[in-house]
Each structure stands twice: as structure tokens, then as C-alpha cells.
Amino acid sequence: MDVCFGYLKNADGSAKFTYGNTSTIACVSGPDQVSQQKEIIDRATILVQYKSKSGNSNCSDRAMEHFITMVCDRMIFTSMHPRTSILINILELHDDGCICACAVNATMLALIDAGISMRHMVAAATSCLDENGCIHINPCKELLEHSEGKMTLVIESETYQILSLSSTGNFTSEKLNESILLLTSKCSELLQSFRASVSKLFHQ
């Protein structure tokens, strides 16, 4: 795992997050003025845009944007910035699996770099269930493509409760619970690493 704050100098905040061979950059602009059509009277509007390495857009990219937007709405104190927008651009550098979790982590780190007020930090991880019933945490792309089911989980740093969860495929209740436990443990480890990285950022 590797974290780099301030990766893009022309953004209000940015971060590069790498896990294994998967890497993303997130940059944050705002709070800024927002168009009247998108203005919300009592809170900020969160706008998430994801761009794949190929430059092509598909349904899974839009689903990822929606998932990250929901995470941000629960993570950011949006009521502190009514009638404004916070724009988050996410760029895929390389996808070898777990790209959604990687994008969530990069986004959270970029928001910290931008000084956006947040309720808590978050961490995300992905699991998949192979044809033999084995669960793999943060698997490579090949494992994900041949999996029976996959799940991305986000926890928050205050009580380590689940903030958001997305799953597809076939999980028995037993495998579902096992996967949640393993992902929660992995996310807890990531949060410890994030705290250390943030501490270094503010003590440079």
C-alpha cells in the first residue's frame, strides 16, 4: 500500500492511493459556486466524476460514481457548506482489481488534503468468493472476473461500523457474514495506516 498527498499541485486537495497493482488519483475542488439547477439550500452538492484509463465510460463506472457519492454524503459535513459544490475527480492509473475500494480510499485522502470537514475517516476493501467457496480479500482482477460473487465494504473510523456496502453474485448467509468480518478487519488495518499517513502530512 502506498499513499501520496498533494499529488496534483493545481487542485485544492489530491491524493494518489496504490494497493498492489491497482492505483488511482483523486483530486478535490471546492467548496465552490454551484449552478442553480444543482444547488441544495441546506448543504453542499457532492459531484463525483470517474475516468477510466481507457477514457471510455460504462455503466459500472456510473455505478461506482453513485457509490462514492453516497459514501461522501455520509462522510462529509455537507451542512457546513450550503449552496456550494464539492467536485471530486477520480482517475484510474491501473486496474488490477478492487478499483472501487481503491477509488474510495483515494477520495477520502484527497478530501483530507483539501481540508474538507468530515465526520470521520473511512476505509474500503473488496472481497470475492471463488468457485471453491474460498474468500479472497482485495483480489486481483483475474480472480474477480472468475468469482462467484464480490463485495466492497466501507467502514468509518469512529465506531468501525459499516458505512456502505455493495455486493453482486451469490453469497450464502454464512459466506456473507464471513466476508463482512474479513473485510472489516482489513479496513481496520487500513485505517491504522491512514492515521499514520495523515499524522506525517500534518507534521511535515
C-alpha positions in Angstrom: 0.0 0.0 0.0 1.2 3.5 -0.8 -0.3 6.9 -0.1 0.8 10.2 -1.7 -0.8 13.5 -0.6 -0.7 16.6 -2.8 -0.1 14.6 -6.0 -1.7 17.3 -8.2 -0.5 20.8 -7.4 -3.3 22.7 -9.1 -6.1 21.0 -7.1 -7.5 22.2 -3.7 -6.6 18.7 -2.5 -5.4 15.5 -4.1 -4.0 12.0 -3.2 -2.7 9.0 -5.0 -3.6 5.6 -3.5 -2.0 2.4 -4.6 -2.8 -1.1 -3.4 -1.0 -3.9 -5.0 -1.1 -3.2 -8.8 -4.2 -1.0 -8.6 -3.7 2.7 -8.4 -6.0 5.8 -8.5 -5.6 9.5 -8.2 -8.4 11.7 -6.6 -8.5 15.4 -6.7 -10.9 17.7 -4.9 -12.1 21.2 -5.9 -14.3 23.3 -3.6 -16.4 24.2 -1.9 -17.2 26.3 -5.0 -20.2 28.0 -6.5 -22.8 25.6 -8.0 -25.3 26.1 -10.8 -28.8 26.9 -9.7 -30.1 23.5 -11.1 -27.7 21.6 -8.8 -27.9 23.9 -5.8 -29.1 22.5 -2.5 -30.3 25.1 0.0 -29.1 23.4 3.2 -25.9 21.5 2.2 -23.2 21.1 -0.3 -23.7 19.2 -3.6 -21.2 16.3 -4.0 -20.2 15.8 -7.6 -18.1 12.7 -8.4 -16.6 12.0 -11.8 -14.6 8.9 -12.5 -12.4 8.4 -15.6 -11.0 5.0 -16.5 -7.6 4.6 -18.1 -9.2 3.8 -21.4 -11.2 7.0 -21.3 -14.4 5.1 -22.1 -17.4 5.3 -19.9 -19.7 2.5 -19.0 -22.5 1.5 -16.6 -20.1 0.1 -14.0 -18.3 3.5 -13.9 -21.5 5.3 -13.3 -22.4 2.8 -10.5 -19.1 3.5 -8.9 -19.6 7.2 -9.1 -23.0 6.8 -7.3 -21.5 4.5 -4.7 -18.7 7.0 -3.9 -21.1 9.9 -3.8 -23.2 8.1 -1.2 -20.0 7.4 0.9 -19.0 11.1 0.6 -22.5 12.3 1.6 -22.2 10.3 4.8 -18.6 11.2 5.4 -18.5 15.0 4.8 -20.2 17.7 6.9 -22.1 18.9 3.9 -24.3 21.2 6.0 -21.3 23.4 6.7 -21.2 24.5 3.0 -24.8 25.1 1.8 -25.4 26.2 -1.8 -21.9 25.1 -2.9 -20.4 22.2 -4.7 -17.5 19.9 -3.9 -16.2 18.3 -7.1 -14.2 15.1 -6.8 -12.4 13.8 -9.9 -11.0 10.3 -9.8 -8.6 9.0 -12.4 -7.7 5.3 -12.8 -4.0 4.8 -13.3 -4.1 1.0 -13.3 -6.8 -1.5 -12.5 -5.8 -5.0 -11.3 -8.9 -5.5 -9.2 -10.6 -3.6 -6.3 -10.7 -0.4 -8.3 -13.8 0.8 -6.4 -12.3 0.4 -3.0 -9.1 2.0 -4.2 -11.1 5.0 -5.5 -12.9 5.4 -2.2 -9.7 5.4 -0.3 -8.1 7.9 -2.7 -11.1 10.1 -2.4 -11.1 10.1 1.4 -7.4 11.0 1.4 -7.8 13.8 -1.1 -10.6 15.3 1.0 -8.3 15.4 4.0 -5.6 17.0 1.8 -8.2 19.6 0.7 -9.1 20.4 4.4 -12.8 19.4 3.9 -14.5 19.0 7.3 -15.5 15.3 7.7 -17.4 13.3 10.3 -14.8 10.6 10.3 -12.2 8.9 8.1 -13.2 5.8 6.1 -11.5 2.8 4.6 -12.7 0.5 1.9 -11.8 -3.1 0.8 -13.1 -5.7 -1.6 -13.6 -9.4 -1.3 -14.6 -12.1 -3.8 -15.9 -15.7 -3.5 -14.2 -18.2 -5.8 -15.8 -21.4 -7.2 -14.4 -23.4 -4.3 -16.1 -21.2 -1.7 -12.9 -19.5 -0.6 -12.9 -15.8 0.2 -10.2 -13.6 -1.1 -9.5 -10.1 0.3 -8.5 -7.4 -2.2 -8.1 -9.9 -5.0 -6.5 -9.3 -8.4 -8.6 -8.6 -11.5 -8.4 -12.2 -12.8 -9.8 -13.6 -9.5 -12.6 -11.1 -9.5 -13.6 -11.8 -13.1 -13.9 -15.6 -12.4 -15.6 -15.2 -8.9 -19.0 -16.3 -7.9 -19.6 -13.1 -6.0 -17.8 -9.9 -5.0 -18.3 -7.3 -2.3 -17.0 -3.8 -1.5 -17.3 -2.6 2.1 -16.6 0.8 3.7 -16.3 1.3 7.4 -15.9 4.6 9.4 -13.2 5.3 11.9 -15.3 6.3 14.9 -17.0 3.0 15.8 -15.8 0.8 12.9 -19.4 0.4 11.8 -20.3 -0.3 8.2 -20.9 2.9 6.3 -21.7 1.4 2.9 -21.7 -2.0 1.2 -22.1 -3.1 -2.3 -22.3 -6.8 -3.4 -23.0 -8.8 -6.5 -23.2 -12.5 -7.2 -24.2 -15.4 -5.0 -23.3 -15.4 -1.2 -24.8 -17.8 1.3 -25.6 -16.1 4.6 -22.6 -17.9 6.1 -20.2 -16.6 3.4 -21.7 -13.2 3.5 -21.1 -12.9 7.2 -17.6 -14.3 6.9 -16.8 -11.9 4.1 -18.0 -8.9 6.2 -15.9 -9.9 9.1 -12.8 -10.3 7.0 -13.4 -7.0 5.2 -14.0 -5.2 8.4 -10.7 -6.5 9.8 -8.8 -5.4 6.6 -10.5 -2.0 6.7 -9.4 -1.6 10.3 -5.8 -2.3 9.3 -6.1 0.3 6.5 -7.4 2.9 8.9 -4.4 2.5 11.1 -2.1 3.1 8.1 -4.2 6.1 7.1 -3.9 7.6 10.5 -0.1 7.3 10.3 0.0 8.8 6.9 -2.2 11.8 7.9 -0.1 12.3 11.0 3.0 12.6 8.8 1.2 15.0 6.5 0.4 17.4 9.3 3.8 17.2 11.0 5.9 17.8 7.9 
